[in-house]
């Protein structure tokens, strides 16, 4: 007997593979960071500017990429994103010094911007409302899969063939993904060949996307307090994420004096446990929506995730025992993973047809947070000659982000002229996390 996998789940697998690739590429420079610093003679502050150049470019082009996806569809934007980032991933392996490395990473950031806003657009078009939570969970899990397998791929390649080869390999993987997306993926279920009429009707009658809604003017976004709270929260949220992805490998090796193999083991474990965090967050969020309401569910998961992440990062900086510190960091990423994807759920809650634009605005602030973390972490480490001091700053920022969730209401939609207001009771009945 043949088991047919619904087309929307095949689309979800494509999205998961995309976020896997983004983090495989993104964490690569962290894993070989000590080698790059040694070969190019970079200080921690200079390496921080290298990491920050990616985050700054990502931030600046996140909103335009989200708007573009809302208007022309995510398929073309995905192809542009992965082709561009594959080129500059490869060119990262050819740099000769600080200036060329910063330029390559800045251009790489331009290429990768828009990935998550366009993933959210796909979910709003391809999935019924009651599957939003589990769909977002798998998009988030992709980031943890990419980060977890990266040490198993990047570190051996760098050891055998040099750190530059790891970037060439990642670029090649990206080109394979582009070919699959070009041949197979389409923007809407109605454009996909071989999808059953029953599945297409199920999606189109129950999804958040509506052909009757219009695009939101920027004045409405800039005047919306709810969205400002969401954006500021995500600014704080990404301090922890970018530490895990960009600075943690260097912190473990130079700050805690872990060997490369010990660093590889901690990094792999941290992101594998993060997968469990994503599953738990999606399950708890859906469960709470059914038993409480949308507002309580979003806030509880978001606040508990960020708050506990901040506490565990504080403990990691405070304790002197390396094994305890590693355990605290692993727990911190588990809590971060538990709480982070409800941020994207809120983008679909309040954005609907403008989910890409709203996600782009939120992620712009998030990547600006990543930019400041990248610069401040290296500067504090150089000035104090201590890698633990910047972790106290990260912990404080995460607690601030936790409190900002009190100002976020997923039941208050951004409504453009001509759009219909959704009732609060309808929002409470939607199962998404």
The 8 nearest C-alpha neighbors of each residue, nearest first, counted from 0:
[[1, 2, 3, 4, 5, 195, 6, 193],
 [2, 0, 3, 4, 5, 6, 195, 193],
 [1, 3, 4, 0, 5, 6, 8, 9],
 [2, 4, 1, 5, 6, 0, 9, 8],
 [3, 5, 6, 2, 8, 9, 7, 1],
 [6, 4, 7, 8, 3, 9, 198, 194],
 [7, 5, 9, 8, 194, 10, 4, 198],
 [6, 8, 10, 9, 5, 125, 11, 126],
 [9, 7, 11, 10, 6, 5, 12, 4],
 [8, 10, 12, 6, 11, 7, 13, 5],
 [11, 9, 7, 13, 8, 12, 6, 14],
 [10, 12, 8, 14, 9, 13, 15, 7],
 [11, 13, 9, 15, 10, 14, 16, 8],
 [12, 14, 10, 16, 11, 15, 17, 9],
 [15, 13, 17, 11, 16, 12, 138, 18],
 [14, 16, 141, 138, 12, 18, 17, 13],
 [15, 17, 19, 13, 14, 18, 12, 141],
 [18, 16, 14, 20, 19, 15, 13, 21],
 [19, 17, 141, 21, 142, 20, 15, 16],
 [18, 20, 145, 141, 16, 142, 17, 22],
 [19, 21, 23, 17, 18, 22, 145, 24],
 [22, 20, 18, 24, 23, 19, 25, 17],
 [23, 21, 25, 145, 24, 142, 20, 146],
 [22, 24, 145, 20, 149, 21, 146, 25],
 [25, 23, 22, 21, 27, 26, 20, 169],
 [24, 26, 22, 27, 23, 21, 28, 244],
 [27, 25, 244, 29, 28, 23, 24, 22],
 [26, 28, 30, 24, 29, 25, 23, 153],
 [29, 27, 31, 32, 30, 26, 25, 245],
 [28, 30, 32, 245, 26, 27, 31, 248],
 [29, 31, 27, 32, 28, 248, 26, 150],
 [32, 30, 34, 28, 29, 33, 35, 162],
 [31, 33, 29, 35, 34, 28, 30, 36],
 [32, 34, 36, 35, 31, 37, 249, 30],
 [35, 33, 37, 31, 32, 36, 38, 162],
 [36, 34, 32, 38, 37, 33, 39, 31],
 [37, 35, 41, 33, 40, 39, 34, 38],
 [36, 38, 40, 34, 35, 39, 33, 41],
 [39, 37, 35, 40, 36, 34, 41, 33],
 [38, 40, 36, 37, 41, 96, 35, 97],
 [41, 39, 37, 36, 38, 42, 35, 96],
 [42, 40, 36, 39, 45, 46, 43, 37],
 [43, 41, 45, 44, 46, 40, 36, 381],
 [42, 44, 377, 46, 45, 47, 381, 41],
 [43, 45, 377, 378, 47, 42, 46, 48],
 [46, 44, 48, 42, 47, 43, 41, 49],
 [47, 45, 49, 43, 48, 44, 41, 42],
 [46, 48, 374, 373, 44, 50, 377, 45],
 [49, 47, 51, 45, 46, 50, 374, 52],
 [50, 48, 101, 46, 52, 47, 51, 45],
 [51, 49, 47, 48, 52, 53, 373, 46],
 [50, 52, 370, 48, 54, 373, 53, 49],
 [51, 53, 105, 55, 49, 54, 50, 48],
 [54, 52, 108, 105, 104, 51, 56, 55],
 [55, 53, 370, 57, 51, 366, 52, 56],
 [56, 54, 58, 52, 57, 53, 370, 51],
 [57, 55, 108, 109, 59, 58, 53, 105],
 [56, 58, 108, 112, 54, 109, 55, 60],
 [59, 57, 363, 366, 55, 61, 56, 60],
 [58, 60, 56, 57, 61, 55, 363, 62],
 [59, 61, 63, 58, 57, 62, 112, 109],
 [62, 60, 112, 113, 359, 58, 64, 363],
 [61, 63, 359, 65, 64, 360, 60, 66],
 [64, 62, 66, 65, 60, 61, 67, 359],
 [63, 65, 113, 67, 61, 62, 66, 60],
 [64, 66, 355, 356, 359, 62, 68, 116],
 [67, 65, 356, 63, 69, 68, 64, 62],
 [66, 68, 64, 70, 65, 69, 71, 63],
 [67, 69, 72, 73, 65, 70, 66, 71],
 [70, 68, 66, 67, 355, 72, 71, 65],
 [69, 71, 67, 68, 72, 66, 214, 73],
 [72, 70, 68, 67, 69, 73, 75, 76],
 [71, 73, 68, 74, 69, 186, 70, 75],
 [72, 74, 68, 76, 117, 75, 77, 186],
 [75, 73, 77, 76, 72, 186, 185, 78],
 [76, 74, 78, 77, 73, 79, 72, 71],
 [75, 77, 73, 79, 78, 74, 80, 68],
 [78, 76, 80, 74, 79, 75, 73, 81],
 [77, 79, 75, 76, 80, 81, 177, 82],
 [80, 78, 76, 82, 77, 81, 83, 75],
 [81, 79, 110, 77, 83, 78, 111, 82],
 [80, 82, 84, 83, 78, 79, 85, 173],
 [83, 81, 85, 79, 84, 80, 78, 86],
 [84, 82, 110, 86, 80, 81, 85, 79],
 [83, 85, 110, 107, 81, 87, 86, 82],
 [86, 84, 170, 88, 82, 83, 87, 173],
 [87, 85, 83, 89, 84, 88, 90, 82],
 [88, 86, 90, 107, 89, 84, 85, 103],
 [87, 89, 85, 91, 90, 86, 170, 166],
 [88, 90, 167, 87, 86, 91, 166, 170],
 [91, 89, 87, 93, 92, 88, 86, 103],
 [92, 90, 88, 89, 93, 103, 94, 87],
 [91, 93, 163, 90, 166, 89, 94, 167],
 [92, 94, 90, 91, 95, 163, 89, 100],
 [95, 93, 99, 100, 91, 92, 96, 90],
 [94, 96, 99, 93, 100, 97, 39, 98],
 [97, 95, 99, 39, 98, 94, 100, 40],
 [96, 98, 100, 99, 101, 39, 95, 41],
 [99, 97, 101, 100, 96, 102, 95, 94],
 [98, 100, 102, 94, 101, 96, 97, 103],
 [101, 99, 97, 103, 102, 98, 94, 96],
 [102, 100, 49, 104, 98, 99, 103, 105],
 [103, 101, 99, 105, 100, 104, 98, 106],
 [104, 102, 100, 106, 101, 105, 91, 87],
 [103, 105, 107, 53, 101, 106, 102, 108],
 [106, 104, 53, 52, 108, 102, 107, 56],
 [105, 107, 109, 103, 108, 104, 102, 110],
 [106, 108, 104, 110, 84, 87, 105, 109],
 [109, 107, 53, 57, 56, 105, 111, 106],
 [110, 108, 106, 56, 57, 107, 112, 111],
 [109, 111, 84, 83, 80, 107, 108, 112],
 [110, 112, 108, 80, 109, 84, 114, 107],
 [113, 111, 57, 61, 109, 110, 114, 60],
 [112, 114, 64, 61, 116, 65, 115, 117],
 [113, 115, 117, 112, 116, 111, 118, 77],
 [114, 116, 118, 117, 113, 119, 358, 359],
 [117, 115, 355, 358, 119, 65, 113, 359],
 [116, 118, 120, 119, 73, 115, 114, 68],
 [117, 119, 115, 121, 120, 116, 114, 122],
 [120, 118, 122, 116, 117, 121, 123, 115],
 [119, 121, 117, 123, 118, 355, 122, 354],
 [122, 120, 118, 124, 119, 123, 125, 117],
 [121, 123, 119, 125, 124, 126, 120, 118],
 [122, 124, 120, 207, 208, 121, 125, 126],
 [125, 123, 121, 122, 208, 126, 120, 206],
 [124, 126, 122, 121, 123, 7, 202, 188],
 [127, 125, 122, 202, 206, 124, 123, 130],
 [126, 128, 206, 205, 202, 130, 129, 131],
 [129, 127, 206, 131, 130, 207, 205, 429],
 [128, 130, 430, 127, 429, 131, 431, 132],
 [131, 129, 128, 127, 132, 133, 134, 126],
 [132, 130, 431, 134, 128, 129, 133, 135],
 [432, 133, 131, 431, 135, 134, 130, 281],
 [132, 134, 136, 135, 130, 131, 281, 137],
 [135, 133, 131, 136, 137, 132, 130, 138],
 [136, 134, 138, 132, 137, 133, 131, 139],
 [135, 137, 133, 139, 134, 138, 281, 277],
 [138, 136, 140, 139, 134, 135, 15, 141],
 [137, 139, 15, 135, 141, 136, 140, 14],
 [140, 138, 136, 137, 141, 142, 135, 340],
 [141, 139, 137, 143, 142, 274, 138, 136],
 [140, 142, 19, 15, 18, 144, 139, 143],
 [143, 141, 19, 18, 145, 140, 22, 139],
 [142, 144, 146, 270, 140, 141, 145, 147],
 [145, 143, 141, 147, 146, 142, 19, 148],
 [146, 144, 19, 23, 22, 142, 143, 148],
 [145, 147, 143, 149, 144, 22, 23, 148],
 [148, 146, 267, 270, 144, 145, 149, 143],
 [147, 149, 151, 145, 150, 146, 144, 152],
 [148, 150, 152, 146, 23, 151, 147, 153],
 [151, 149, 153, 154, 152, 148, 263, 147],
 [150, 152, 148, 149, 153, 154, 155, 263],
 [153, 151, 149, 150, 154, 155, 156, 148],
 [152, 154, 156, 150, 165, 149, 155, 157],
 [153, 155, 157, 150, 156, 152, 158, 151],
 [156, 154, 158, 157, 153, 152, 159, 151],
 [157, 155, 159, 153, 158, 154, 160, 165],
 [156, 158, 162, 161, 154, 155, 160, 159],
 [159, 157, 155, 156, 161, 160, 154, 162],
 [160, 158, 156, 157, 161, 155, 154, 162],
 [159, 161, 157, 156, 158, 164, 162, 163],
 [162, 160, 157, 163, 158, 164, 159, 156],
 [161, 163, 157, 164, 165, 31, 160, 34],
 [164, 162, 92, 165, 161, 166, 167, 93],
 [163, 165, 167, 166, 162, 161, 160, 168],
 [166, 164, 168, 163, 153, 167, 162, 156],
 [165, 167, 169, 89, 164, 168, 92, 88],
 [166, 168, 89, 164, 170, 165, 169, 171],
 [169, 167, 171, 165, 170, 166, 164, 172],
 [170, 168, 166, 172, 171, 167, 24, 165],
 [171, 169, 85, 173, 167, 168, 89, 172],
 [170, 172, 168, 174, 173, 169, 167, 175],
 [173, 171, 169, 175, 170, 174, 168, 176],
 [174, 172, 176, 170, 171, 175, 85, 81],
 [173, 175, 177, 171, 176, 172, 178, 82],
 [174, 176, 172, 178, 173, 177, 179, 171],
 [175, 177, 173, 179, 174, 178, 180, 172],
 [178, 176, 174, 180, 179, 175, 78, 181],
 [177, 179, 181, 175, 176, 180, 182, 174],
 [180, 178, 176, 182, 177, 181, 183, 175],
 [179, 181, 184, 177, 183, 178, 182, 176],
 [182, 180, 178, 179, 183, 177, 184, 78],
 [183, 181, 179, 180, 178, 184, 177, 185],
 [182, 184, 180, 181, 179, 185, 191, 178],
 [185, 183, 180, 181, 182, 74, 186, 191],
 [186, 184, 187, 191, 190, 74, 183, 188],
 [187, 185, 72, 74, 73, 190, 184, 188],
 [188, 186, 189, 190, 185, 124, 125, 191],
 [189, 187, 191, 190, 199, 125, 186, 194],
 [188, 190, 187, 191, 199, 192, 194, 186],
 [191, 189, 188, 187, 185, 192, 186, 194],
 [192, 190, 188, 189, 185, 194, 193, 187],
 [191, 193, 194, 190, 189, 188, 195, 183],
 [194, 192, 195, 191, 6, 196, 190, 188],
 [195, 193, 192, 191, 6, 196, 199, 198],
 [194, 196, 197, 198, 193, 199, 6, 5],
 [197, 195, 199, 198, 200, 194, 201, 193],
 [198, 196, 200, 195, 199, 201, 194, 202],
 [199, 197, 201, 195, 200, 196, 202, 194],
 [198, 200, 196, 202, 201, 197, 188, 203],
 [199, 201, 203, 197, 202, 198, 204, 196],
 [202, 200, 198, 199, 204, 203, 197, 205],
 [203, 201, 127, 199, 200, 205, 126, 204],
 [202, 204, 200, 205, 206, 201, 199, 127],
 [203, 205, 202, 201, 200, 206, 127, 199],
 [206, 204, 127, 202, 203, 128, 201, 207],
 [207, 205, 127, 128, 208, 202, 126, 203],
 [208, 206, 123, 351, 128, 209, 205, 124],
 [207, 209, 352, 123, 124, 206, 351, 210],
 [210, 208, 211, 212, 207, 352, 206, 351],
 [209, 211, 212, 208, 213, 352, 418, 207],
 [212, 210, 209, 213, 418, 417, 419, 208],
 [213, 211, 418, 210, 209, 352, 417, 214],
 [214, 212, 415, 215, 418, 211, 352, 416],
 [213, 215, 353, 415, 216, 212, 352, 69],
 [216, 214, 415, 217, 213, 353, 219, 414],
 [217, 215, 218, 219, 214, 220, 415, 416],
 [216, 218, 220, 219, 221, 215, 222, 214],
 [219, 217, 221, 216, 220, 222, 215, 223],
 [220, 218, 222, 217, 221, 216, 223, 215],
 [221, 219, 217, 223, 218, 222, 216, 226],
 [220, 222, 218, 219, 223, 217, 227, 226],
 [223, 221, 219, 220, 218, 224, 227, 226],
 [222, 224, 220, 225, 226, 221, 219, 227],
 [225, 223, 227, 226, 228, 222, 221, 406],
 [224, 226, 228, 407, 227, 223, 408, 229],
 [225, 227, 229, 228, 224, 223, 230, 220],
 [226, 228, 224, 230, 229, 225, 231, 223],
 [227, 229, 231, 225, 226, 230, 406, 407],
 [230, 228, 226, 232, 227, 231, 407, 233],
 [229, 231, 361, 227, 233, 232, 228, 364],
 [232, 230, 234, 228, 233, 229, 227, 235],
 [233, 231, 400, 229, 235, 234, 230, 403],
 [232, 234, 236, 365, 230, 235, 231, 237],
 [235, 233, 365, 368, 364, 231, 232, 236],
 [236, 234, 400, 233, 232, 396, 237, 397],
 [237, 235, 233, 238, 234, 397, 400, 239],
 [236, 238, 240, 365, 239, 369, 235, 368],
 [239, 237, 369, 241, 236, 372, 240, 235],
 [238, 240, 242, 237, 241, 236, 393, 243],
 [241, 239, 237, 243, 242, 238, 244, 236],
 [242, 240, 244, 243, 245, 238, 369, 239],
 [241, 243, 246, 239, 245, 240, 244, 247],
 [244, 242, 247, 240, 241, 245, 246, 239],
 [243, 245, 241, 26, 242, 240, 246, 247],
 [244, 246, 29, 242, 241, 243, 26, 247],
 [247, 245, 242, 249, 248, 250, 243, 29],
 [246, 248, 250, 243, 249, 242, 251, 245],
 [247, 249, 251, 250, 246, 30, 29, 252],
 [250, 248, 252, 247, 251, 246, 253, 33],
 [251, 249, 254, 247, 248, 253, 252, 246],
 [250, 252, 255, 248, 249, 257, 254, 253],
 [253, 251, 256, 257, 249, 250, 255, 254],
 [254, 252, 256, 250, 249, 255, 251, 257],
 [253, 255, 250, 386, 251, 256, 252, 385],
 [254, 256, 251, 257, 252, 253, 250, 321],
 [257, 255, 252, 253, 254, 251, 258, 250],
 [258, 256, 252, 251, 255, 261, 262, 259],
 [257, 259, 261, 260, 262, 252, 256, 251],
 [258, 260, 262, 261, 263, 257, 252, 154],
 [261, 259, 263, 262, 258, 264, 257, 265],
 [262, 260, 258, 264, 263, 259, 257, 265],
 [261, 263, 259, 265, 260, 264, 257, 266],
 [262, 264, 260, 266, 261, 265, 150, 267],
 [265, 263, 261, 267, 262, 266, 268, 260],
 [266, 264, 268, 262, 267, 263, 269, 261],
 [267, 265, 269, 263, 268, 264, 262, 270],
 [266, 268, 147, 264, 265, 269, 270, 263],
 [269, 267, 271, 265, 266, 270, 272, 264],
 [270, 268, 329, 266, 272, 267, 271, 265],
 [269, 271, 273, 147, 143, 272, 268, 267],
 [272, 270, 268, 273, 274, 269, 147, 267],
 [273, 271, 275, 274, 270, 269, 333, 268],
 [272, 274, 333, 270, 276, 271, 275, 336],
 [275, 273, 277, 276, 272, 271, 140, 143],
 [276, 274, 278, 272, 273, 277, 279, 333],
 [277, 275, 337, 333, 273, 336, 279, 274],
 [276, 278, 337, 336, 280, 274, 275, 279],
 [279, 277, 275, 281, 276, 280, 282, 136],
 [278, 280, 276, 282, 277, 281, 283, 275],
 [281, 279, 337, 277, 283, 282, 278, 284],
 [280, 282, 432, 284, 278, 279, 283, 132],
 [281, 283, 279, 285, 280, 284, 286, 278],
 [284, 282, 286, 280, 285, 281, 287, 279],
 [283, 285, 432, 281, 287, 286, 296, 282],
 [286, 284, 288, 282, 432, 430, 287, 283],
 [285, 287, 283, 289, 284, 288, 282, 290],
 [286, 288, 290, 296, 284, 289, 291, 285],
 [289, 287, 292, 293, 285, 291, 296, 286],
 [290, 288, 287, 286, 291, 285, 292, 428],
 [289, 291, 287, 288, 286, 292, 285, 296],
 [292, 290, 287, 288, 289, 295, 296, 293],
 [293, 291, 288, 427, 295, 294, 296, 290],
 [292, 294, 427, 288, 296, 295, 297, 426],
 [293, 295, 297, 296, 292, 409, 408, 298],
 [296, 294, 298, 292, 297, 293, 299, 291],
 [297, 295, 287, 293, 299, 288, 284, 294],
 [298, 296, 294, 300, 295, 299, 341, 301],
 [297, 299, 301, 295, 296, 300, 302, 404],
 [298, 300, 296, 302, 301, 297, 295, 303],
 [299, 301, 338, 303, 297, 298, 302, 304],
 [302, 300, 338, 298, 304, 299, 303, 297],
 [303, 301, 401, 299, 305, 304, 300, 306],
 [302, 304, 306, 300, 301, 305, 307, 299],
 [305, 303, 338, 334, 335, 301, 302, 337],
 [306, 304, 308, 401, 302, 307, 303, 335],
 [307, 305, 303, 309, 401, 398, 308, 304],
 [306, 308, 310, 309, 304, 305, 303, 334],
 [309, 307, 331, 305, 334, 311, 306, 310],
 [308, 310, 394, 397, 312, 306, 307, 311],
 [311, 309, 307, 313, 308, 312, 314, 306],
 [310, 312, 314, 331, 327, 308, 313, 309],
 [313, 311, 315, 309, 314, 310, 394, 331],
 [314, 312, 310, 316, 311, 394, 315, 391],
 [313, 315, 317, 311, 316, 312, 318, 310],
 [316, 314, 324, 312, 327, 313, 317, 318],
 [315, 317, 387, 313, 314, 390, 318, 312],
 [316, 318, 314, 315, 313, 319, 387, 324],
 [319, 317, 320, 315, 316, 314, 324, 323],
 [318, 320, 321, 317, 324, 323, 316, 315],
 [321, 319, 323, 322, 318, 324, 325, 315],
 [322, 320, 324, 323, 325, 319, 255, 318],
 [323, 321, 325, 324, 320, 326, 327, 319],
 [322, 324, 326, 325, 320, 321, 327, 318],
 [323, 325, 315, 321, 327, 326, 322, 318],
 [326, 324, 322, 328, 323, 327, 321, 329],
 [325, 327, 323, 329, 324, 328, 330, 322],
 [328, 326, 324, 330, 311, 315, 325, 329],
 [329, 327, 331, 325, 330, 326, 312, 315],
 [328, 330, 269, 326, 332, 331, 327, 325],
 [331, 329, 333, 327, 328, 332, 326, 334],
 [332, 330, 308, 328, 311, 334, 333, 329],
 [331, 333, 335, 334, 329, 330, 273, 336],
 [332, 334, 273, 276, 330, 336, 331, 335],
 [335, 333, 304, 337, 308, 331, 336, 332],
 [334, 336, 332, 304, 337, 338, 333, 308],
 [337, 335, 276, 277, 333, 334, 338, 339],
 [338, 336, 280, 276, 334, 277, 335, 304],
 [339, 337, 304, 301, 300, 335, 336, 340],
 [338, 340, 336, 341, 342, 335, 337, 301],
 [341, 339, 342, 343, 338, 344, 135, 139],
 [340, 342, 344, 343, 432, 339, 297, 345],
 [343, 341, 340, 345, 344, 339, 346, 301],
 [344, 342, 346, 340, 345, 341, 347, 358],
 [343, 345, 341, 347, 346, 342, 432, 348],
 [344, 346, 348, 342, 343, 347, 409, 349],
 [347, 345, 343, 344, 350, 348, 349, 354],
 [346, 348, 351, 350, 354, 344, 345, 349],
 [349, 347, 345, 346, 409, 350, 344, 351],
 [348, 350, 412, 413, 346, 347, 409, 345],
 [351, 349, 354, 353, 347, 346, 413, 348],
 [350, 352, 347, 354, 353, 207, 208, 349],
 [353, 351, 208, 354, 350, 209, 212, 214],
 [352, 354, 350, 351, 356, 355, 214, 357],
 [355, 353, 350, 351, 357, 347, 356, 352],
 [356, 354, 116, 65, 358, 120, 353, 357],
 [355, 357, 65, 66, 359, 353, 358, 354],
 [356, 358, 360, 354, 359, 355, 346, 350],
 [359, 357, 116, 361, 355, 360, 356, 346],
 [358, 360, 62, 65, 356, 362, 61, 357],
 [359, 361, 357, 363, 62, 358, 362, 356],
 [362, 360, 230, 358, 363, 359, 364, 357],
 [361, 363, 365, 359, 364, 360, 358, 366],
 [364, 362, 58, 360, 366, 365, 361, 61],
 [363, 365, 234, 367, 362, 361, 366, 230],
 [366, 364, 234, 362, 233, 368, 237, 363],
 [365, 367, 369, 58, 368, 363, 54, 364],
 [366, 368, 370, 364, 369, 365, 58, 55],
 [367, 369, 234, 365, 366, 371, 370, 238],
 [368, 370, 366, 372, 367, 238, 237, 241],
 [371, 369, 51, 367, 54, 373, 368, 372],
 [372, 370, 368, 374, 373, 369, 375, 367],
 [371, 373, 369, 375, 370, 374, 238, 376],
 [372, 374, 47, 51, 370, 371, 376, 50],
 [375, 373, 47, 371, 372, 376, 377, 48],
 [374, 376, 378, 372, 377, 373, 371, 379],
 [377, 375, 389, 379, 378, 373, 374, 372],
 [376, 378, 44, 43, 380, 47, 375, 379],
 [379, 377, 44, 375, 381, 380, 376, 382],
 [380, 378, 382, 381, 376, 377, 383, 389],
 [379, 381, 386, 377, 385, 384, 378, 383],
 [382, 380, 384, 378, 379, 383, 43, 377],
 [381, 383, 379, 380, 384, 378, 385, 377],
 [382, 384, 385, 380, 381, 379, 388, 386],
 [385, 383, 381, 380, 382, 386, 379, 254],
 [384, 386, 383, 380, 387, 388, 254, 381],
 [385, 387, 380, 254, 388, 389, 250, 384],
 [388, 386, 316, 390, 385, 389, 391, 254],
 [387, 389, 390, 391, 386, 385, 379, 316],
 [390, 388, 392, 376, 391, 387, 379, 386],
 [391, 389, 393, 387, 392, 388, 316, 394],
 [392, 390, 394, 389, 393, 388, 313, 395],
 [391, 393, 389, 395, 390, 394, 396, 388],
 [394, 392, 390, 396, 391, 395, 238, 397],
 [393, 395, 309, 391, 397, 313, 392, 396],
 [394, 396, 392, 398, 397, 393, 391, 399],
 [397, 395, 399, 393, 398, 394, 235, 392],
 [398, 396, 309, 400, 394, 399, 395, 235],
 [397, 399, 401, 306, 395, 400, 396, 309],
 [400, 398, 396, 402, 397, 401, 395, 403],
 [401, 399, 232, 397, 235, 403, 398, 402],
 [400, 402, 302, 398, 305, 306, 399, 403],
 [403, 401, 399, 404, 400, 405, 398, 302],
 [404, 402, 400, 405, 232, 401, 406, 228],
 [403, 405, 407, 406, 402, 401, 298, 302],
 [406, 404, 403, 407, 402, 298, 408, 401],
 [405, 407, 404, 403, 228, 408, 225, 229],
 [408, 406, 404, 225, 405, 228, 229, 409],
 [407, 409, 410, 411, 294, 225, 406, 405],
 [410, 408, 345, 411, 348, 294, 349, 407],
 [409, 411, 408, 412, 426, 423, 294, 349],
 [412, 410, 409, 408, 349, 413, 225, 348],
 [413, 411, 349, 414, 410, 350, 348, 409],
 [412, 414, 349, 350, 415, 411, 220, 215],
 [415, 413, 412, 418, 416, 420, 215, 419],
 [414, 416, 215, 418, 213, 417, 214, 413],
 [417, 415, 418, 414, 213, 215, 212, 214],
 [416, 418, 415, 419, 212, 213, 211, 414],
 [419, 417, 212, 415, 416, 414, 420, 213],
 [418, 420, 421, 417, 414, 212, 211, 415],
 [421, 419, 422, 418, 414, 412, 413, 423],
 [422, 420, 419, 423, 425, 426, 412, 424],
 [421, 423, 425, 424, 420, 426, 410, 427],
 [422, 424, 426, 425, 427, 410, 421, 411],
 [423, 425, 427, 422, 426, 428, 421, 429],
 [426, 424, 428, 422, 423, 427, 429, 421],
 [427, 425, 423, 424, 428, 429, 410, 422],
 [428, 426, 293, 424, 292, 425, 429, 423],
 [427, 429, 425, 426, 430, 424, 289, 288],
 [430, 428, 426, 427, 129, 431, 128, 425],
 [429, 431, 129, 285, 288, 428, 128, 132],
 [432, 430, 132, 131, 285, 129, 429, 130],
 [132, 431, 284, 281, 341, 285, 344, 131]]
